[in-house]
């Protein structure tokens, strides 16, 4: 699976998300920025992302390491 395919799936499922992904075709790392993450636990945020990937998780995508941020959290992380 290509990085661009994963990015497209996440952005389709979370319109307006900013997504940064690296990977080797089976193992990926992602930073997902979306304001709908506000007020949700990390587990809830990750479930939101996994829902956008459907049955690709565990299949075409063997492993996905992710960090989720609201826009404010992302800006703070980038400035530190």
PyMOL Python script that loads the backbone (N, CA, C, O; Angstrom):
from pymol import cmd

cmd.read_pdbstr("""\
ATOM      1  N   UNK A   1       0.843  -1.173   0.000  1.00  0.00           N
ATOM      2  CA  UNK A   1       0.000   0.000   0.000  1.00  0.00           C
ATOM      3  C   UNK A   1       0.888   1.235   0.000  1.00  0.00           C
ATOM      4  O   UNK A   1       1.926   1.269   0.661  1.00  0.00           O
ATOM      5  N   UNK A   2       0.473   2.234  -0.738  1.00  0.00           N
ATOM      6  CA  UNK A   2       1.251   3.459  -0.857  1.00  0.00           C
ATOM      7  C   UNK A   2       0.867   4.483   0.203  1.00  0.00           C
ATOM      8  O   UNK A   2      -0.277   4.529   0.655  1.00  0.00           O
ATOM      9  N   UNK A   3       1.830   5.292   0.587  1.00  0.00           N
ATOM     10  CA  UNK A   3       1.608   6.367   1.553  1.00  0.00           C
ATOM     11  C   UNK A   3       0.467   7.266   1.078  1.00  0.00           C
ATOM     12  O   UNK A   3      -0.392   7.650   1.872  1.00  0.00           O
ATOM     13  N   UNK A   4       0.456   7.601  -0.208  1.00  0.00           N
ATOM     14  CA  UNK A   4      -0.596   8.486  -0.739  1.00  0.00           C
ATOM     15  C   UNK A   4      -1.979   7.869  -0.612  1.00  0.00           C
ATOM     16  O   UNK A   4      -2.953   8.589  -0.393  1.00  0.00           O
ATOM     17  N   UNK A   5      -2.089   6.537  -0.745  1.00  0.00           N
ATOM     18  CA  UNK A   5      -3.381   5.861  -0.593  1.00  0.00           C
ATOM     19  C   UNK A   5      -3.896   5.990   0.838  1.00  0.00           C
ATOM     20  O   UNK A   5      -5.074   6.271   1.060  1.00  0.00           O
ATOM     21  N   UNK A   6      -3.007   5.785   1.800  1.00  0.00           N
ATOM     22  CA  UNK A   6      -3.405   5.896   3.206  1.00  0.00           C
ATOM     23  C   UNK A   6      -3.810   7.328   3.519  1.00  0.00           C
ATOM     24  O   UNK A   6      -4.826   7.565   4.172  1.00  0.00           O
ATOM     25  N   UNK A   7      -3.025   8.267   3.059  1.00  0.00           N
ATOM     26  CA  UNK A   7      -3.337   9.677   3.295  1.00  0.00           C
ATOM     27  C   UNK A   7      -4.707  10.015   2.719  1.00  0.00           C
ATOM     28  O   UNK A   7      -5.512  10.675   3.375  1.00  0.00           O
ATOM     29  N   UNK A   8      -4.973   9.570   1.506  1.00  0.00           N
ATOM     30  CA  UNK A   8      -6.260   9.846   0.862  1.00  0.00           C
ATOM     31  C   UNK A   8      -7.425   9.246   1.664  1.00  0.00           C
ATOM     32  O   UNK A   8      -8.465   9.886   1.820  1.00  0.00           O
ATOM     33  N   UNK A   9      -7.251   8.024   2.168  1.00  0.00           N
ATOM     34  CA  UNK A   9      -8.311   7.377   2.948  1.00  0.00           C
ATOM     35  C   UNK A   9      -8.597   8.154   4.232  1.00  0.00           C
ATOM     36  O   UNK A   9      -9.756   8.343   4.602  1.00  0.00           O
ATOM     37  N   UNK A  10      -7.543   8.600   4.908  1.00  0.00           N
ATOM     38  CA  UNK A  10      -7.732   9.341   6.158  1.00  0.00           C
ATOM     39  C   UNK A  10      -8.399  10.681   5.884  1.00  0.00           C
ATOM     40  O   UNK A  10      -9.327  11.063   6.596  1.00  0.00           O
ATOM     41  N   UNK A  11      -7.941  11.398   4.868  1.00  0.00           N
ATOM     42  CA  UNK A  11      -8.512  12.717   4.555  1.00  0.00           C
ATOM     43  C   UNK A  11      -9.960  12.580   4.085  1.00  0.00           C
ATOM     44  O   UNK A  11     -10.786  13.451   4.361  1.00  0.00           O
ATOM     45  N   UNK A  12     -10.268  11.505   3.383  1.00  0.00           N
ATOM     46  CA  UNK A  12     -11.655  11.268   2.963  1.00  0.00           C
ATOM     47  C   UNK A  12     -12.548  11.034   4.177  1.00  0.00           C
ATOM     48  O   UNK A  12     -13.666  11.545   4.239  1.00  0.00           O
ATOM     49  N   UNK A  13     -12.052  10.261   5.138  1.00  0.00           N
ATOM     50  CA  UNK A  13     -12.828   9.946   6.335  1.00  0.00           C
ATOM     51  C   UNK A  13     -12.851  11.053   7.365  1.00  0.00           C
ATOM     52  O   UNK A  13     -13.786  11.143   8.161  1.00  0.00           O
ATOM     53  N   UNK A  14     -11.825  11.902   7.360  1.00  0.00           N
ATOM     54  CA  UNK A  14     -11.721  13.030   8.288  1.00  0.00           C
ATOM     55  C   UNK A  14     -11.468  14.298   7.456  1.00  0.00           C
ATOM     56  O   UNK A  14     -10.351  14.816   7.435  1.00  0.00           O
ATOM     57  N   UNK A  15     -12.501  14.790   6.779  1.00  0.00           N
ATOM     58  CA  UNK A  15     -12.301  15.957   5.904  1.00  0.00           C
ATOM     59  C   UNK A  15     -11.654  17.121   6.653  1.00  0.00           C
ATOM     60  O   UNK A  15     -12.031  17.454   7.777  1.00  0.00           O
ATOM     61  N   UNK A  16     -10.682  17.719   6.003  1.00  0.00           N
ATOM     62  CA  UNK A  16      -9.972  18.838   6.599  1.00  0.00           C
ATOM     63  C   UNK A  16      -8.747  18.441   7.401  1.00  0.00           C
ATOM     64  O   UNK A  16      -8.016  19.304   7.889  1.00  0.00           O
ATOM     65  N   UNK A  17      -8.516  17.138   7.543  1.00  0.00           N
ATOM     66  CA  UNK A  17      -7.351  16.674   8.302  1.00  0.00           C
ATOM     67  C   UNK A  17      -6.068  16.994   7.546  1.00  0.00           C
ATOM     68  O   UNK A  17      -6.023  16.970   6.316  1.00  0.00           O
ATOM     69  N   UNK A  18      -5.038  17.291   8.312  1.00  0.00           N
ATOM     70  CA  UNK A  18      -3.683  17.408   7.775  1.00  0.00           C
ATOM     71  C   UNK A  18      -2.974  16.116   8.155  1.00  0.00           C
ATOM     72  O   UNK A  18      -2.956  15.741   9.328  1.00  0.00           O
ATOM     73  N   UNK A  19      -2.394  15.436   7.180  1.00  0.00           N
ATOM     74  CA  UNK A  19      -1.835  14.112   7.414  1.00  0.00           C
ATOM     75  C   UNK A  19      -0.402  14.054   6.888  1.00  0.00           C
ATOM     76  O   UNK A  19      -0.126  14.426   5.748  1.00  0.00           O
ATOM     77  N   UNK A  20       0.498  13.583   7.740  1.00  0.00           N
ATOM     78  CA  UNK A  20       1.901  13.378   7.365  1.00  0.00           C
ATOM     79  C   UNK A  20       2.209  11.902   7.605  1.00  0.00           C
ATOM     80  O   UNK A  20       2.059  11.408   8.723  1.00  0.00           O
ATOM     81  N   UNK A  21       2.641  11.196   6.553  1.00  0.00           N
ATOM     82  CA  UNK A  21       2.890   9.755   6.671  1.00  0.00           C
ATOM     83  C   UNK A  21       4.232   9.397   6.046  1.00  0.00           C
ATOM     84  O   UNK A  21       4.613   9.921   4.999  1.00  0.00           O
ATOM     85  N   UNK A  22       4.932   8.495   6.713  1.00  0.00           N
ATOM     86  CA  UNK A  22       6.117   7.866   6.142  1.00  0.00           C
ATOM     87  C   UNK A  22       5.933   6.358   6.295  1.00  0.00           C
ATOM     88  O   UNK A  22       5.191   5.899   7.164  1.00  0.00           O
ATOM     89  N   UNK A  23       6.610   5.600   5.451  1.00  0.00           N
ATOM     90  CA  UNK A  23       6.495   4.159   5.585  1.00  0.00           C
ATOM     91  C   UNK A  23       7.219   3.408   4.496  1.00  0.00           C
ATOM     92  O   UNK A  23       7.718   3.984   3.529  1.00  0.00           O
ATOM     93  N   UNK A  24       7.262   2.082   4.686  1.00  0.00           N
ATOM     94  CA  UNK A  24       7.984   1.221   3.757  1.00  0.00           C
ATOM     95  C   UNK A  24       7.060   0.351   2.905  1.00  0.00           C
ATOM     96  O   UNK A  24       7.528  -0.566   2.230  1.00  0.00           O
ATOM     97  N   UNK A  25       5.771   0.624   2.930  1.00  0.00           N
ATOM     98  CA  UNK A  25       4.832  -0.180   2.159  1.00  0.00           C
ATOM     99  C   UNK A  25       3.995  -1.114   3.007  1.00  0.00           C
ATOM    100  O   UNK A  25       2.928  -1.542   2.567  1.00  0.00           O
ATOM    101  N   UNK A  26       4.441  -1.444   4.204  1.00  0.00           N
ATOM    102  CA  UNK A  26       3.670  -2.281   5.143  1.00  0.00           C
ATOM    103  C   UNK A  26       3.632  -1.684   6.542  1.00  0.00           C
ATOM    104  O   UNK A  26       2.651  -1.856   7.265  1.00  0.00           O
ATOM    105  N   UNK A  27       4.693  -0.986   6.927  1.00  0.00           N
ATOM    106  CA  UNK A  27       4.792  -0.353   8.246  1.00  0.00           C
ATOM    107  C   UNK A  27       4.817   1.156   8.030  1.00  0.00           C
ATOM    108  O   UNK A  27       5.596   1.668   7.227  1.00  0.00           O
ATOM    109  N   UNK A  28       3.953   1.860   8.758  1.00  0.00           N
ATOM    110  CA  UNK A  28       3.809   3.295   8.537  1.00  0.00           C
ATOM    111  C   UNK A  28       3.812   4.059   9.853  1.00  0.00           C
ATOM    112  O   UNK A  28       3.446   3.531  10.903  1.00  0.00           O
ATOM    113  N   UNK A  29       4.235   5.317   9.769  1.00  0.00           N
ATOM    114  CA  UNK A  29       4.147   6.258  10.882  1.00  0.00           C
ATOM    115  C   UNK A  29       3.365   7.461  10.387  1.00  0.00           C
ATOM    116  O   UNK A  29       3.597   7.951   9.282  1.00  0.00           O
ATOM    117  N   UNK A  30       2.439   7.934  11.209  1.00  0.00           N
ATOM    118  CA  UNK A  30       1.583   9.037  10.772  1.00  0.00           C
ATOM    119  C   UNK A  30       1.399  10.062  11.880  1.00  0.00           C
ATOM    120  O   UNK A  30       1.352   9.733  13.065  1.00  0.00           O
ATOM    121  N   UNK A  31       1.296  11.312  11.456  1.00  0.00           N
ATOM    122  CA  UNK A  31       0.857  12.394  12.317  1.00  0.00           C
ATOM    123  C   UNK A  31      -0.418  12.919  11.663  1.00  0.00           C
ATOM    124  O   UNK A  31      -0.421  13.307  10.495  1.00  0.00           O
ATOM    125  N   UNK A  32      -1.501  12.922  12.440  1.00  0.00           N
ATOM    126  CA  UNK A  32      -2.789  13.352  11.917  1.00  0.00           C
ATOM    127  C   UNK A  32      -3.265  14.532  12.755  1.00  0.00           C
ATOM    128  O   UNK A  32      -3.365  14.442  13.978  1.00  0.00           O
ATOM    129  N   UNK A  33      -3.555  15.637  12.077  1.00  0.00           N
ATOM    130  CA  UNK A  33      -3.988  16.860  12.744  1.00  0.00           C
ATOM    131  C   UNK A  33      -5.428  17.129  12.335  1.00  0.00           C
ATOM    132  O   UNK A  33      -5.732  17.286  11.152  1.00  0.00           O
ATOM    133  N   UNK A  34      -6.316  17.181  13.334  1.00  0.00           N
ATOM    134  CA  UNK A  34      -7.734  17.419  13.046  1.00  0.00           C
ATOM    135  C   UNK A  34      -8.399  17.955  14.306  1.00  0.00           C
ATOM    136  O   UNK A  34      -8.204  17.411  15.393  1.00  0.00           O
ATOM    137  N   UNK A  35      -9.174  19.008  14.166  1.00  0.00           N
ATOM    138  CA  UNK A  35      -9.781  19.615  15.345  1.00  0.00           C
ATOM    139  C   UNK A  35     -10.907  18.780  15.954  1.00  0.00           C
ATOM    140  O   UNK A  35     -11.316  19.048  17.084  1.00  0.00           O
ATOM    141  N   UNK A  36     -11.421  17.773  15.235  1.00  0.00           N
ATOM    142  CA  UNK A  36     -12.421  16.885  15.826  1.00  0.00           C
ATOM    143  C   UNK A  36     -11.836  15.998  16.924  1.00  0.00           C
ATOM    144  O   UNK A  36     -12.582  15.329  17.638  1.00  0.00           O
ATOM    145  N   UNK A  37     -10.509  15.987  17.067  1.00  0.00           N
ATOM    146  CA  UNK A  37      -9.876  15.231  18.144  1.00  0.00           C
ATOM    147  C   UNK A  37     -10.027  15.930  19.498  1.00  0.00           C
ATOM    148  O   UNK A  37      -9.812  15.309  20.539  1.00  0.00           O
ATOM    149  N   UNK A  38     -10.387  17.195  19.494  1.00  0.00           N
ATOM    150  CA  UNK A  38     -10.508  17.961  20.744  1.00  0.00           C
ATOM    151  C   UNK A  38     -11.517  17.302  21.680  1.00  0.00           C
ATOM    152  O   UNK A  38     -12.623  16.941  21.278  1.00  0.00           O
ATOM    153  N   UNK A  39     -11.108  17.156  22.933  1.00  0.00           N
ATOM    154  CA  UNK A  39     -11.990  16.605  23.960  1.00  0.00           C
ATOM    155  C   UNK A  39     -12.115  15.089  23.943  1.00  0.00           C
ATOM    156  O   UNK A  39     -12.859  14.525  24.745  1.00  0.00           O
ATOM    157  N   UNK A  40     -11.407  14.426  23.049  1.00  0.00           N
ATOM    158  CA  UNK A  40     -11.476  12.972  22.960  1.00  0.00           C
ATOM    159  C   UNK A  40     -10.193  12.364  23.535  1.00  0.00           C
ATOM    160  O   UNK A  40      -9.130  12.985  23.514  1.00  0.00           O
ATOM    161  N   UNK A  41     -10.315  11.149  24.044  1.00  0.00           N
ATOM    162  CA  UNK A  41      -9.142  10.441  24.545  1.00  0.00           C
ATOM    163  C   UNK A  41      -8.280   9.996  23.362  1.00  0.00           C
ATOM    164  O   UNK A  41      -8.738   9.988  22.220  1.00  0.00           O
ATOM    165  N   UNK A  42      -7.047   9.634  23.641  1.00  0.00           N
ATOM    166  CA  UNK A  42      -6.166   9.138  22.589  1.00  0.00           C
ATOM    167  C   UNK A  42      -6.781   7.910  21.921  1.00  0.00           C
ATOM    168  O   UNK A  42      -6.724   7.771  20.699  1.00  0.00           O
ATOM    169  N   UNK A  43      -7.367   7.023  22.722  1.00  0.00           N
ATOM    170  CA  UNK A  43      -7.990   5.824  22.170  1.00  0.00           C
ATOM    171  C   UNK A  43      -9.125   6.199  21.212  1.00  0.00           C
ATOM    172  O   UNK A  43      -9.229   5.627  20.127  1.00  0.00           O
ATOM    173  N   UNK A  44      -9.962   7.140  21.597  1.00  0.00           N
ATOM    174  CA  UNK A  44     -11.052   7.583  20.724  1.00  0.00           C
ATOM    175  C   UNK A  44     -10.508   8.194  19.433  1.00  0.00           C
ATOM    176  O   UNK A  44     -11.051   7.958  18.354  1.00  0.00           O
ATOM    177  N   UNK A  45      -9.444   8.973  19.544  1.00  0.00           N
ATOM    178  CA  UNK A  45      -8.833   9.588  18.366  1.00  0.00           C
ATOM    179  C   UNK A  45      -8.300   8.516  17.420  1.00  0.00           C
ATOM    180  O   UNK A  45      -8.517   8.586  16.211  1.00  0.00           O
ATOM    181  N   UNK A  46      -7.613   7.536  17.967  1.00  0.00           N
ATOM    182  CA  UNK A  46      -7.038   6.479  17.136  1.00  0.00           C
ATOM    183  C   UNK A  46      -8.137   5.650  16.483  1.00  0.00           C
ATOM    184  O   UNK A  46      -7.999   5.243  15.330  1.00  0.00           O
ATOM    185  N   UNK A  47      -9.225   5.395  17.204  1.00  0.00           N
ATOM    186  CA  UNK A  47     -10.353   4.664  16.617  1.00  0.00           C
ATOM    187  C   UNK A  47     -10.950   5.442  15.451  1.00  0.00           C
ATOM    188  O   UNK A  47     -11.376   4.848  14.461  1.00  0.00           O
ATOM    189  N   UNK A  48     -10.981   6.769  15.563  1.00  0.00           N
ATOM    190  CA  UNK A  48     -11.477   7.590  14.459  1.00  0.00           C
ATOM    191  C   UNK A  48     -10.614   7.389  13.216  1.00  0.00           C
ATOM    192  O   UNK A  48     -11.130   7.279  12.104  1.00  0.00           O
ATOM    193  N   UNK A  49      -9.304   7.342  13.412  1.00  0.00           N
ATOM    194  CA  UNK A  49      -8.389   7.151  12.277  1.00  0.00           C
ATOM    195  C   UNK A  49      -8.527   5.731  11.735  1.00  0.00           C
ATOM    196  O   UNK A  49      -8.630   5.545  10.522  1.00  0.00           O
ATOM    197  N   UNK A  50      -8.531   4.733  12.607  1.00  0.00           N
ATOM    198  CA  UNK A  50      -8.659   3.341  12.153  1.00  0.00           C
ATOM    199  C   UNK A  50      -9.943   3.140  11.356  1.00  0.00           C
ATOM    200  O   UNK A  50      -9.960   2.374  10.393  1.00  0.00           O
ATOM    201  N   UNK A  51     -11.019   3.822  11.749  1.00  0.00           N
ATOM    202  CA  UNK A  51     -12.290   3.696  11.036  1.00  0.00           C
ATOM    203  C   UNK A  51     -12.169   4.153   9.585  1.00  0.00           C
ATOM    204  O   UNK A  51     -12.872   3.637   8.716  1.00  0.00           O
ATOM    205  N   UNK A  52     -11.294   5.104   9.314  1.00  0.00           N
ATOM    206  CA  UNK A  52     -11.115   5.583   7.940  1.00  0.00           C
ATOM    207  C   UNK A  52     -10.379   4.567   7.075  1.00  0.00           C
ATOM    208  O   UNK A  52     -10.472   4.614   5.849  1.00  0.00           O
ATOM    209  N   UNK A  53      -9.647   3.647   7.707  1.00  0.00           N
ATOM    210  CA  UNK A  53      -8.824   2.683   6.975  1.00  0.00           C
ATOM    211  C   UNK A  53      -9.522   1.350   6.752  1.00  0.00           C
ATOM    212  O   UNK A  53      -9.063   0.530   5.957  1.00  0.00           O
ATOM    213  N   UNK A  54     -10.630   1.132   7.454  1.00  0.00           N
ATOM    214  CA  UNK A  54     -11.423  -0.073   7.252  1.00  0.00           C
ATOM    215  C   UNK A  54     -10.618  -1.350   7.354  1.00  0.00           C
ATOM    216  O   UNK A  54      -9.824  -1.528   8.277  1.00  0.00           O
ATOM    217  N   UNK A  55     -10.833  -2.243   6.389  1.00  0.00           N
ATOM    218  CA  UNK A  55     -10.206  -3.560   6.434  1.00  0.00           C
ATOM    219  C   UNK A  55      -8.748  -3.561   5.966  1.00  0.00           C
ATOM    220  O   UNK A  55      -8.121  -4.619   5.906  1.00  0.00           O
ATOM    221  N   UNK A  56      -8.207  -2.396   5.638  1.00  0.00           N
ATOM    222  CA  UNK A  56      -6.790  -2.318   5.245  1.00  0.00           C
ATOM    223  C   UNK A  56      -5.863  -2.572   6.429  1.00  0.00           C
ATOM    224  O   UNK A  56      -4.743  -3.053   6.258  1.00  0.00           O
ATOM    225  N   UNK A  57      -6.344  -2.240   7.654  1.00  0.00           N
ATOM    226  CA  UNK A  57      -5.547  -2.498   8.855  1.00  0.00           C
ATOM    227  C   UNK A  57      -5.451  -4.004   9.065  1.00  0.00           C
ATOM    228  O   UNK A  57      -6.461  -4.709   9.045  1.00  0.00           O
ATOM    229  N   UNK A  58      -4.240  -4.485   9.265  1.00  0.00           N
ATOM    230  CA  UNK A  58      -4.031  -5.916   9.443  1.00  0.00           C
ATOM    231  C   UNK A  58      -3.931  -6.661   8.126  1.00  0.00           C
ATOM    232  O   UNK A  58      -3.594  -7.845   8.097  1.00  0.00           O
ATOM    233  N   UNK A  59      -4.222  -5.973   7.046  1.00  0.00           N
ATOM    234  CA  UNK A  59      -4.101  -6.559   5.716  1.00  0.00           C
ATOM    235  C   UNK A  59      -2.975  -5.866   4.977  1.00  0.00           C
ATOM    236  O   UNK A  59      -1.799  -6.167   5.183  1.00  0.00           O
ATOM    237  N   UNK A  60      -3.352  -4.926   4.107  1.00  0.00           N
ATOM    238  CA  UNK A  60      -2.351  -4.162   3.354  1.00  0.00           C
ATOM    239  C   UNK A  60      -1.464  -3.332   4.272  1.00  0.00           C
ATOM    240  O   UNK A  60      -0.289  -3.108   3.979  1.00  0.00           O
ATOM    241  N   UNK A  61      -2.033  -2.879   5.381  1.00  0.00           N
ATOM    242  CA  UNK A  61      -1.276  -2.098   6.360  1.00  0.00           C
ATOM    243  C   UNK A  61      -0.982  -3.032   7.529  1.00  0.00           C
ATOM    244  O   UNK A  61      -1.875  -3.362   8.310  1.00  0.00           O
ATOM    245  N   UNK A  62       0.254  -3.446   7.641  1.00  0.00           N
ATOM    246  CA  UNK A  62       0.624  -4.374   8.712  1.00  0.00           C
ATOM    247  C   UNK A  62       0.716  -3.654  10.055  1.00  0.00           C
ATOM    248  O   UNK A  62       0.300  -4.194  11.080  1.00  0.00           O
ATOM    249  N   UNK A  63       1.259  -2.438  10.051  1.00  0.00           N
ATOM    250  CA  UNK A  63       1.421  -1.689  11.298  1.00  0.00           C
ATOM    251  C   UNK A  63       1.334  -0.194  11.015  1.00  0.00           C
ATOM    252  O   UNK A  63       1.885   0.303  10.033  1.00  0.00           O
ATOM    253  N   UNK A  64       0.640   0.500  11.884  1.00  0.00           N
ATOM    254  CA  UNK A  64       0.522   1.950  11.785  1.00  0.00           C
ATOM    255  C   UNK A  64       0.761   2.558  13.157  1.00  0.00           C
ATOM    256  O   UNK A  64      -0.019   2.358  14.087  1.00  0.00           O
ATOM    257  N   UNK A  65       1.842   3.295  13.265  1.00  0.00           N
ATOM    258  CA  UNK A  65       2.136   4.058  14.471  1.00  0.00           C
ATOM    259  C   UNK A  65       1.644   5.470  14.216  1.00  0.00           C
ATOM    260  O   UNK A  65       1.989   6.073  13.200  1.00  0.00           O
ATOM    261  N   UNK A  66       0.847   6.001  15.121  1.00  0.00           N
ATOM    262  CA  UNK A  66       0.320   7.338  14.861  1.00  0.00           C
ATOM    263  C   UNK A  66       0.345   8.223  16.088  1.00  0.00           C
ATOM    264  O   UNK A  66       0.311   7.767  17.231  1.00  0.00           O
ATOM    265  N   UNK A  67       0.407   9.503  15.797  1.00  0.00           N
ATOM    266  CA  UNK A  67       0.240  10.549  16.803  1.00  0.00           C
ATOM    267  C   UNK A  67      -0.859  11.454  16.275  1.00  0.00           C
ATOM    268  O   UNK A  67      -0.845  11.866  15.115  1.00  0.00           O
ATOM    269  N   UNK A  68      -1.801  11.753  17.142  1.00  0.00           N
ATOM    270  CA  UNK A  68      -2.931  12.592  16.743  1.00  0.00           C
ATOM    271  C   UNK A  68      -2.881  13.902  17.517  1.00  0.00           C
ATOM    272  O   UNK A  68      -2.520  13.939  18.693  1.00  0.00           O
ATOM    273  N   UNK A  69      -3.253  14.970  16.829  1.00  0.00           N
ATOM    274  CA  UNK A  69      -3.183  16.309  17.411  1.00  0.00           C
ATOM    275  C   UNK A  69      -4.380  17.139  16.951  1.00  0.00           C
ATOM    276  O   UNK A  69      -4.909  16.941  15.857  1.00  0.00           O
ATOM    277  N   UNK A  70      -4.795  18.068  17.804  1.00  0.00           N
ATOM    278  CA  UNK A  70      -5.634  19.154  17.318  1.00  0.00           C
ATOM    279  C   UNK A  70      -4.688  20.157  16.657  1.00  0.00           C
ATOM    280  O   UNK A  70      -3.470  20.057  16.812  1.00  0.00           O
ATOM    281  N   UNK A  71      -5.234  21.106  15.934  1.00  0.00           N
ATOM    282  CA  UNK A  71      -4.382  22.125  15.294  1.00  0.00           C
ATOM    283  C   UNK A  71      -3.550  22.854  16.354  1.00  0.00           C
ATOM    284  O   UNK A  71      -2.359  23.088  16.151  1.00  0.00           O
ATOM    285  N   UNK A  72      -4.171  23.213  17.480  1.00  0.00           N
ATOM    286  CA  UNK A  72      -3.457  23.926  18.543  1.00  0.00           C
ATOM    287  C   UNK A  72      -2.319  23.074  19.110  1.00  0.00           C
ATOM    288  O   UNK A  72      -1.211  23.572  19.312  1.00  0.00           O
ATOM    289  N   UNK A  73      -2.590  21.799  19.365  1.00  0.00           N
ATOM    290  CA  UNK A  73      -1.551  20.908  19.888  1.00  0.00           C
ATOM    291  C   UNK A  73      -0.403  20.757  18.891  1.00  0.00           C
ATOM    292  O   UNK A  73       0.765  20.725  19.281  1.00  0.00           O
ATOM    293  N   UNK A  74      -0.735  20.666  17.620  1.00  0.00           N
ATOM    294  CA  UNK A  74       0.282  20.526  16.571  1.00  0.00           C
ATOM    295  C   UNK A  74       1.183  21.759  16.530  1.00  0.00           C
ATOM    296  O   UNK A  74       2.406  21.645  16.452  1.00  0.00           O
ATOM    297  N   UNK A  75       0.564  22.930  16.584  1.00  0.00           N
ATOM    298  CA  UNK A  75       1.349  24.166  16.549  1.00  0.00           C
ATOM    299  C   UNK A  75       2.261  24.271  17.760  1.00  0.00           C
ATOM    300  O   UNK A  75       3.402  24.717  17.640  1.00  0.00           O
ATOM    301  N   UNK A  76       1.765  23.863  18.933  1.00  0.00           N
ATOM    302  CA  UNK A  76       2.593  23.874  20.137  1.00  0.00           C
ATOM    303  C   UNK A  76       3.748  22.882  20.003  1.00  0.00           C
ATOM    304  O   UNK A  76       4.872  23.188  20.398  1.00  0.00           O
ATOM    305  N   UNK A  77       3.486  21.708  19.456  1.00  0.00           N
ATOM    306  CA  UNK A  77       4.524  20.691  19.293  1.00  0.00           C
ATOM    307  C   UNK A  77       5.599  21.164  18.320  1.00  0.00           C
ATOM    308  O   UNK A  77       6.778  20.863  18.507  1.00  0.00           O
ATOM    309  N   UNK A  78       5.209  21.891  17.297  1.00  0.00           N
ATOM    310  CA  UNK A  78       6.161  22.356  16.299  1.00  0.00           C
ATOM    311  C   UNK A  78       7.027  23.499  16.819  1.00  0.00           C
ATOM    312  O   UNK A  78       8.150  23.691  16.353  1.00  0.00           O
ATOM    313  N   UNK A  79       6.511  24.258  17.782  1.00  0.00           N
ATOM    314  CA  UNK A  79       7.268  25.396  18.295  1.00  0.00           C
ATOM    315  C   UNK A  79       8.186  25.021  19.458  1.00  0.00           C
ATOM    316  O   UNK A  79       9.006  25.832  19.887  1.00  0.00           O
ATOM    317  N   UNK A  80       8.052  23.805  19.964  1.00  0.00           N
ATOM    318  CA  UNK A  80       8.900  23.414  21.104  1.00  0.00           C
ATOM    319  C   UNK A  80      10.101  22.619  20.669  1.00  0.00           C
ATOM    320  O   UNK A  80      10.910  22.216  21.505  1.00  0.00           O
TER     321      UNK A  80
END
""", "prot")
cmd.dss("prot")
cmd.show_as("cartoon", "prot")
cmd.util.cbc("prot")
cmd.orient("prot")
